[in-house]
Amino acid sequence: MEFIVEKIGMSRTVSVPAVPVTLLKVLDTKVCEVTDGVAIVSYSNGKKFNKTIEGQQKKYNLSKEFNRFATMEVANSEAGDLDVSGLAEAKILKTTFKTKGRGFSGAVKRWNFAGGRASHGHRMGKRTGSIGNAEWPGRVQPGKKMPGQYGNTNVSVKNEIFSFDAETGILAVKGSVSGPNGGLGKVRIAK
């Protein structure tokens, strides 16, 4: 079973020793159609109503607040509100979020290269340095650590559930989850 969640942020428990936890809010989700355990679901991402999906909202009799659609595995067998009762008995979750995007970054920031020394009039600075071989193979090897796009990739992590409040939909998981506060991601029950 999968759920769409919003990352609230990190906190810690009051117990001794303190346990770092990440707070996730399970979004209100409507199941529109179910075929073979895979469902089309609609959820709100907090942004303004998008007119391009007005036809889909009419088709599934949804209010304007449900302005995004996704496909995922659910426990429901028919359309209606998403069943979140599975989170109460779950022990381990697999959380999938997009990491923070840092744009096009140099090798020093992206791969933690040391860079050149800062004295005696050199020109090395934060450059990558030599990247090639000698005569053979005469090309740059695939996977070479070079400047490029850093972040903005999907990362999945297994987290142990610390607590789940069904009334508010707040889920506390042990450890960290990648992505910015307010970012949306998916949670799957692993155990």
C-alpha positions in Angstrom: 0.0 0.0 0.0 1.2 3.5 -0.9 0.4 6.9 0.5 1.1 10.5 -0.7 2.8 12.5 2.1 4.1 16.0 2.7 7.3 16.5 4.7 6.7 18.8 7.6 10.3 18.7 9.0 12.5 17.1 11.6 12.2 17.0 15.3 13.3 14.7 18.2 11.6 12.8 21.0 11.6 14.0 24.6 12.8 10.6 25.9 16.4 10.0 27.0 18.3 9.3 24.8 16.5 11.5 22.3 15.5 9.9 18.9 15.6 12.1 15.8 12.3 11.8 13.9 10.9 13.2 10.6 7.3 14.3 10.6 5.2 13.5 7.6 1.6 14.4 6.9 -0.6 11.9 5.0 -2.5 14.0 2.5 -6.3 13.7 2.0 -6.6 11.4 -1.0 -9.6 10.3 -3.0 -9.5 7.0 -4.9 -11.1 7.5 -8.3 -10.8 4.1 -10.0 -9.4 0.7 -8.9 -8.2 -1.9 -11.4 -6.2 -5.0 -10.1 -5.0 -3.3 -6.9 -3.7 -0.2 -8.8 -5.7 2.9 -8.4 -6.0 6.4 -9.9 -6.0 8.7 -7.0 -6.5 12.5 -6.6 -4.9 14.7 -4.0 -4.4 18.4 -3.3 -0.9 19.9 -3.4 -1.9 23.2 -1.9 -1.5 25.2 -5.2 -4.2 27.0 -7.1 -6.9 25.1 -9.1 -5.5 24.0 -12.5 -8.1 24.3 -15.3 -6.4 21.7 -17.5 -7.8 18.9 -15.3 -11.3 20.3 -14.9 -12.6 17.4 -17.1 -11.0 14.8 -14.9 -12.6 16.4 -11.8 -16.0 16.3 -13.4 -15.5 12.7 -14.5 -14.8 11.5 -10.9 -17.1 14.0 -9.1 -14.2 15.7 -7.2 -14.2 19.2 -5.6 -11.7 21.8 -6.8 -9.3 21.2 -4.0 -8.2 17.8 -5.5 -6.1 19.2 -8.3 -3.5 16.5 -8.9 -3.7 12.8 -10.0 -1.4 9.8 -9.5 -1.4 6.1 -9.9 -0.5 3.8 -6.9 -1.2 0.6 -5.1 -4.0 1.0 -2.5 -5.9 -1.2 0.0 -9.3 0.1 -1.3 -11.4 -2.2 -3.5 -13.7 0.6 -4.7 -13.7 4.4 -5.2 -13.9 6.7 -2.2 -11.6 8.0 0.6 -8.2 6.4 0.9 -8.0 3.7 3.6 -5.1 4.6 6.0 -5.8 1.9 8.6 -2.7 0.0 7.3 -0.4 2.6 8.8 -1.5 1.8 12.4 -0.1 -1.8 12.2 2.9 -1.1 10.0 6.5 -1.3 11.4 8.8 -0.2 8.5 8.1 2.3 5.6 9.9 2.9 2.4 9.9 6.6 1.7 10.6 8.1 -1.7 11.3 11.8 -2.1 13.1 14.1 -4.5 16.3 15.5 -3.1 16.9 19.2 -3.0 18.0 20.5 -6.4 21.3 22.4 -6.5 21.4 23.0 -10.2 24.6 22.8 -12.3 27.4 22.4 -9.7 31.2 22.2 -10.0 33.2 19.1 -9.0 34.2 20.6 -5.6 30.6 21.0 -4.5 29.2 18.0 -6.2 31.9 15.4 -5.4 33.7 17.1 -2.4 37.0 17.6 -4.4 39.7 19.5 -2.5 40.5 22.2 -5.1 43.9 23.8 -5.4 45.8 25.8 -2.8 45.0 29.4 -2.3 48.5 30.9 -2.2 51.6 31.6 -4.4 49.8 32.9 -7.5 48.4 29.7 -8.9 45.3 29.4 -11.1 43.8 26.1 -9.9 41.1 27.4 -7.6 38.0 25.1 -7.7 38.7 23.6 -11.1 38.3 19.8 -11.8 41.9 19.2 -12.9 43.1 16.5 -15.3 40.4 14.2 -16.6 42.0 12.1 -19.3 44.4 9.2 -19.7 47.6 9.1 -21.8 47.5 7.4 -25.2 45.2 4.6 -24.3 42.2 4.6 -24.2 42.3 8.1 -25.5 39.0 9.2 -24.1 37.3 10.1 -20.8 36.0 7.1 -19.0 32.2 6.8 -18.4 31.2 7.7 -14.8 34.1 10.2 -14.4 33.3 12.6 -11.5 32.8 15.9 -13.3 30.7 19.1 -13.0 27.0 18.6 -13.7 23.4 18.5 -12.4 23.5 18.0 -8.6 20.4 16.9 -6.6 16.8 16.7 -7.9 16.8 12.9 -8.0 14.5 10.4 -6.4 15.9 8.8 -3.3 14.2 5.9 -1.4 15.0 5.1 2.3 13.6 2.6 4.7 12.5 4.1 8.0 11.0 2.6 11.1 7.7 4.1 12.2 7.8 5.8 15.6 4.2 6.9 15.8 1.1 7.5 13.7 -1.9 9.8 14.7 -4.9 8.7 12.5 -6.9 11.9 13.4 -4.4 14.4 12.2 -2.7 12.1 9.7 0.8 12.9 11.2 3.3 10.1 10.8 6.6 10.2 12.7 9.4 8.0 11.3 12.9 7.5 12.9 15.8 9.1 11.1 15.9 11.5 8.2 14.1 11.7 4.8 15.6 13.5 1.9 13.9 16.5 0.3 12.9 20.0 1.4 10.3 20.8 4.0 6.9 21.0 2.3 8.0 18.6 -0.4 5.6 15.8 -1.6 6.6 12.2 -1.7 5.4 8.6 -1.5 5.4 6.2 1.4 5.0 2.4 0.9 4.5 -0.1 3.7 7.5 -2.4 3.7 6.8 -4.5 6.8 
